[in-house]
């Protein structure tokens, strides 16, 4: 059941990220002007990579925290 929950959370966040991509990419380009010279697909890949890495780290951290024994230090 845990792996399905992680998959559903990842899918949901990825879906929301896809919908939010135009706004996020415009904000990123306005914050970091050097990204203007990059292709829009590269910027999109960077946004997707950062989002998926954040989701993965968050999911593994929550999983590790909830699966540890209760009597550990």
Secondary structure as the mmCIF struct_conf table of DSSP 4:
data_model
#
loop_
_struct_conf.conf_type_id
_struct_conf.id
_struct_conf.beg_label_comp_id
_struct_conf.beg_label_asym_id
_struct_conf.beg_label_seq_id
_struct_conf.end_label_comp_id
_struct_conf.end_label_asym_id
_struct_conf.end_label_seq_id
HELX_RH_AL_P HELX_RH_AL_P1 UNK A 2 UNK A 31
HELX_RH_3T_P HELX_RH_3T_P1 UNK A 33 UNK A 37
BEND BEND1 UNK A 38 UNK A 38
HELX_RH_AL_P HELX_RH_AL_P2 UNK A 40 UNK A 67
BEND BEND2 UNK A 68 UNK A 68
TURN_TY1_P TURN_TY1_P1 UNK A 70 UNK A 71
#
